[in-house]
Amino acid sequence: MANILLEVENLRVAYGGIQAVKGVNFKVTEGELVSLIGANGAGKTTTLKAVTGIQPIAAGDIKFLGKSIAGQGAWNLVKQGLVMVPEGRGTFTRMTITENLLMGAHVRKDDEVQADIDKVFTTFPRLKERATQLAGTMSGGEQQMLAMGRALMARPKVLLLDEPSMGLSPIMVDKIFEVIESIHKQGTTVLLVEQNASRALSIADRGYVMESGEVTMDGAADMLLNDPKVRAAYLGE
Ligand code: ATP
């Protein structure tokens, strides 16, 4: 049986009196690409922040590799292989592309960092062309590639992507989804949060739909893509 890498049980997260996540359950198995879709404000980002130790949880549990990680800090979780590319990318704008990639490898102590930079450059030839350029001078799409490349430098066991297509041109959106698919095919387990439901489900194995802080549907991605309720609510039909 496939190995469950990440398991979220009855997760609750609140901002003061506002319940943003109200008892969410989901899991991600080794090798899967799982998409979490839903409208603005459904609680997707909050869920990712809780999983990666950025936002404290009010109740429930989060298990990574079978052990509870609730309450552990983000840094510690990155070291264990839970690595997020945040909404808005968060690149170091006054550092070069290569320096940003090296920052991603900060948690590692092995001597394969240069080999991994070369791998990232193979995945993203645009970053190679611009290796010495300051990140802040790159386009939105290039910064998204950089943020993904930097996350890969930490050798994630699960790569969590928060709205990677947000604010990008249609051509760049195509490119980003292509790259996510290729990273997944090369063996990285991915949890993808997206408002672009049709694209996110079309590359996923399974999906979860969030509404008002709760998971309202889940299942095989192609089943969700063909579900009339999902089509009406999230695919503009
Ligand atoms: P989006 O796609 O717009 O980011 P989302 O599904 O990721 O939406 P969240 O950002 O997780 O949703 O927001 C869930 C709810 O929590 C929303 O009602 C939002 O207003 C609220 N919220 C998010 N961050 C905070 C915060 N720092 N303080 C107070 N409320 C917050």
Residues whose N, C-alpha, C, O or C-beta is under 5 A from the ligand:
A	BS01	ATP	Y15 A20 A39 N40 G41 A42 G43 K44 T45 T46 T47
